Amino acid sequence: MEIMKSIIDALLDFVLKLLPLSPFDEIISSLEDMPFLGYLNWFIPIGTFIKIGAIWLASITLFYMYSIILRWVKAIE
């Protein structure tokens, strides 16, 4: 079991190294230098917006996947 895990880890590591670097790393790291960002986040809770958006996106994705599966088995039209 341990050998299989190490093989999968090596394969995933190889695949991730093939991907290009994120263009947003520079932008995100520059946000740390803004001292007023904490005060702005108190009025506009960006983190909460991102969490709500992620939950909404997961729900919509699950709904569409579920409806596709039901169409395959001819449970709905």
N, C-alpha and C positions, 0 to 999 in steps of 0.2 A: 504494500500500500504506500509505503514511504517512497519507493522508487517511482511509482506512478505520479505522486505529487511533485517530485522533483522534475520529472519529465514535463509535466504540464506547466510548472513554474518557468522552466527554461524556454518552452515554446512561447508562452505568453510574453516573457521578457524579450524574446527575439522579435515578436510581432510589434510590441510597443516601441522598440528601438527603430523599427522601419517607419513609423509614423513621424510626420514633421513636428517641429516644435510649435507650441501654441503662440499665435500672434498677440494674445491678450496678456501674456506674462508681464510684459513691459508696462502695460497700462495698469494692471492690477497692483504691481509693486510700486508704481508711482502714487497710488492712492494713499499709501501709508504715510506719506509726507504731509498730508493735509490735516492741520490741527483742528479745523472746524468741522470735520466730517462727523465726529461724534455728536455734535450739537445738531447738525442737519439730520442725522439719523434718528434723533429723538423726535423731530417733527414729522419726518417722512421715513417710516420704518421699512427700509429697503429689504432687510433680512426677512422680515415677515412677508413682504410681497413675494420674495423669491420662494419661500416655503409654500405659500398658498398657490403660487403658479405651478410649482413642481407637483403638488398634490392634485391639482386640477388636471395637469397634463397626464399624470399617471392614471387618473380616473377615466379620462376620455380614451386613452390608449387601451385600457382594460375593456371598456365598453365596446370599442370597435373590434378588438380581437375576439371577444365573446360573441359578438354578432356575426363575425366571419365564420367562426367555428359552428355556430348554430345553422348558418346557411349551408355549410358543407354537409352537415348531417340532415339537412332538409327539415329542421324543426321550425324554422320561420321562413317567410318569403322576403 
